[in-house]
Amino acid sequence: MLVSVLRRFKGEEIFDEEIKKAFNDIVESKLAYPSPPADLTGLKVASVDGGLISRSLRLIDVIAVRAVAVIFKYEVGGRVSAYYYPEEHPPPKITFNADPFSQMDFDVSAGLERLSYELEVAINVQKQYDIDLLLLDGSLLPQASDKPYTPGLEAKYLKVLGLFEKLYRSCVENGVSLAGVVKDTRSTRFVQLLSSVIPTLVEKNKAFREILSFDYRLFIRSLLDSELFFRLLDKGERSMILRYSDNPNVHPVLKDVSKDWRDRFYITYLKPAELDRPIRVEFLATGNPTGEVRKVASAIMALSMHHPEYALPSVQLEAHAQAKLAEKEMDFICDQLAHKIGIPPSFLKPRDKMLPI
């Protein structure tokens, strides 16, 4: 019922200036907008992804990370040239840690290592290639789960924050559009906003009073943003823009970012495939966000319409294939470590990995 009502009004200007003032994270007037795929001819798109594999041994923790940028250059006649930075299937970067970490701290440390390497690649690829659009696999910000619980990891977290801000500056200076494509999200940011704004919409527009015939709040509480927009959007549409947070100064991560960048992040959802969930797209806009979203969304739409049941940019899929790490690679690393130390490989393994049965 709720979605059917919203679908009827998704193309109308239901958010007037009074509502936008009351809910300052609303940027646009409609729930949904057409987002026709861009002509990719002449466009140079890069995607950065990272792979991570880690293992806690008896004497030491081992973290292996790989980060790769894939650049697709779209030429006349549909030809696509592919380039890789630093190279195709580069060797992983290996970090050893002899400090005794809890499992939670070890996981946070490993995640921060991966983020650092990905961001370094995203910054440096712009020095090597002239690109128009840079896609990160995931968010444009650290997540709450990346924040350390112990002081020993604070320096790593601050390094990641610094690299993120260096990436933002680099993109602005080089005229590169920056977006993060989130494959799977459990966000309820849009759903929570709708729950808050519906009473105002009902008061302003009699047609919305149909929503009051059932307990829409109970229904909304069970929805994720991706489920809402799967039902609301048609193929080739995007959702309205929202600011990343309605109060950046108290947001658990944005408050750690410098004030120069806190209010420049926006979110939209795209539906490039009829039978797949919409993808969450975060983007950086230093000027008019509606102009930036048209450019970013239309390019990502064109890159993601290759399969009716799977919607992700093709360049991002190639970056993922290049970056992933397998367990056998960690086995090789551990065997080489044991050889260097001069002990049997089994001596490195915890006892629970050495049970005879």
Secondary structure, DSSP 4 states (H G I P E B T S, - for coil): -HHHHHHHHTTS----HHHHHHSTTB-SSSSEEE-PPP--TT-EEEEEEEEEEEEE-SS-EEEEEEEEEEEEEE-GGG-EEEEEES-SSPPPEEEEE-S---HHHHHHHHHHHHHHHHHHHHHHHHHHS--SEEEEES-SS--GGGS-SSGGGHHHHHHHHHHHHHHHHHHHHHT-EEEEEESS----HHHHHHHHHHHHHHHH-GGGGGGGGS-HHHHHHT--HHHHHHHHPPTTEEEPPEES-S-TTTSTTGGGS-TTTTT-EEEEEEE-STTSPPEEEEEE-SS-HHHHHHHHHHHHHHHH-S-TT----HHHHHHHHHH---HHHHHHHHHHHHHHHTS-GGGGS-GGG----
